[in-house]
């Protein structure tokens, strides 16, 4: 990305990610910093959000979509994004816009996100870390709160 050592990538929406560990290891071994795009939309994360916690601890950055918070990708994606934000597991917020006019409710999404996280964290996710990518500076991964599985399979 922008001539930096950061690599943004997607994994399959279905659970077939057998190549994932090998790919991450290869990227990191070659000095790259992997960023996973919109994990809140993947089946593997919906089934077990704790996997994002594991990725984060392995040095993998997480980019979520602004509009996931507004339900654009379904209620499950919205709930997962809330969970990830509350546990400080998100490193970037992005648009995932691939064509003009793609994000019509961005202001609403920003307002909703700002009700979940503080202004400093929002600034880091929306601008601060992006600036570091542009400058090819290493982003320090912060400690996160542990996601806990509650009764009846819900995560908190």
C-alpha positions in Angstrom: 0.0 0.0 0.0 1.4 3.4 -1.0 4.9 1.9 -1.5 5.0 0.8 2.1 5.5 -2.6 3.7 1.8 -2.9 4.5 -0.3 -5.4 2.6 -4.1 -5.3 2.7 -5.8 -8.5 1.8 -9.1 -10.4 2.0 -9.7 -13.9 3.0 -12.6 -16.0 1.6 -15.9 -15.2 3.1 -16.5 -18.9 3.7 -14.4 -20.8 6.2 -11.9 -22.2 3.8 -8.7 -20.4 4.9 -6.3 -23.3 5.0 -3.6 -21.2 3.3 -3.9 -18.4 5.8 -1.2 -19.3 8.3 1.4 -20.0 5.7 0.6 -16.8 3.8 0.9 -14.7 7.0 4.2 -16.3 8.0 5.6 -15.7 4.5 4.5 -12.0 4.5 6.0 -11.4 8.0 9.2 -13.4 7.2 9.7 -11.1 4.2 9.2 -7.9 6.3 5.6 -7.1 5.3 2.9 -6.0 7.7 -0.4 -7.8 6.9 -3.8 -6.1 7.2 -7.0 -8.1 7.0 -9.9 -6.3 5.4 -13.3 -6.4 6.9 -13.1 -9.5 9.2 -16.5 -8.6 10.6 -18.0 -9.9 7.4 -16.2 -13.4 7.3 -18.0 -16.5 8.4 -15.0 -17.7 10.4 -15.1 -14.5 12.5 -18.9 -14.6 12.9 -18.6 -18.2 14.3 -15.7 -17.3 16.6 -14.8 -13.7 17.0 -11.9 -14.7 19.3 -9.9 -15.5 16.2 -9.5 -11.8 15.6 -7.9 -11.5 19.0 -5.5 -14.3 18.0 -4.7 -12.5 14.7 -4.1 -9.3 16.5 -1.7 -10.9 19.0 0.2 -12.4 16.0 0.9 -8.9 14.7 -1.9 -8.9 12.0 -3.6 -5.6 11.6 -7.4 -5.3 11.3 -9.3 -3.0 9.0 -13.1 -2.9 9.4 -15.6 -1.1 7.3 -17.3 2.1 8.5 -20.7 1.0 7.2 -20.7 -2.4 8.9 -21.8 -0.5 12.0 -25.0 0.7 10.1 -26.1 -2.8 9.2 -25.2 -2.5 5.6 -23.6 -6.0 5.7 -26.2 -7.5 8.1 -26.8 -7.5 11.8 -24.1 -10.0 12.5 -21.4 -7.8 10.9 -22.7 -4.9 12.9 -22.5 -6.8 16.2 -19.1 -8.2 15.4 -17.8 -4.7 14.6 -19.2 -3.4 17.9 -17.5 -6.3 19.8 -14.1 -5.6 18.0 -14.3 -1.9 18.7 -15.1 -2.4 22.3 -12.1 -4.7 22.7 -9.8 -2.4 20.8 -9.1 -5.0 18.1 -9.5 -2.6 15.2 -6.5 -0.8 13.7 -8.1 0.9 10.7 -11.5 2.0 9.5 -12.0 2.0 5.8 -14.7 2.5 3.2 -14.4 -0.6 1.0 -15.8 1.7 -1.8 -15.0 0.3 -5.2 -17.0 2.8 -7.2 -18.4 6.4 -6.9 -21.4 6.8 -4.6 -20.7 3.6 -2.7 -21.0 5.0 0.8 -24.1 7.1 1.2 -24.5 6.8 5.0 -20.9 7.4 6.1 -21.8 10.3 8.4 -24.4 8.2 10.2 -21.8 5.4 10.5 -19.2 7.7 11.9 -21.7 9.1 14.5 -22.6 5.6 15.5 -19.0 4.5 15.9 -18.2 7.6 18.0 -20.9 6.5 20.5 -18.9 3.3 21.0 -15.3 4.5 21.1 -13.6 7.6 22.4 -12.4 10.4 20.1 -8.7 9.5 20.4 -9.3 5.9 19.3 -11.5 7.1 16.4 -8.8 9.5 15.2 -6.2 6.7 15.3 -8.5 4.3 13.3 -9.5 7.0 10.8 -6.4 9.0 10.3 -3.4 8.2 12.6 -2.6 4.7 11.4 -3.3 5.6 7.8 -0.6 8.3 8.0 1.8 5.8 9.4 1.2 3.5 6.5 1.8 6.4 4.1 5.1 7.1 5.9 5.9 3.3 6.1 6.2 3.6 9.9 5.6 0.6 12.1 2.3 0.7 13.9 2.5 -0.7 17.4 -0.2 -3.1 18.2 -1.9 -2.2 21.5 -3.0 -4.7 24.1 -6.6 -5.6 23.7 -9.3 -6.8 26.1 -10.0 -10.5 26.0 -13.2 -11.5 24.2 -15.2 -13.8 26.5 -17.7 -16.4 25.4 -20.8 -16.1 27.5 -23.8 -18.4 28.2 -25.7 -19.4 25.1 -22.8 -18.9 22.8 -22.8 -15.0 22.9 -19.5 -13.2 23.0 -18.8 -10.2 25.2 
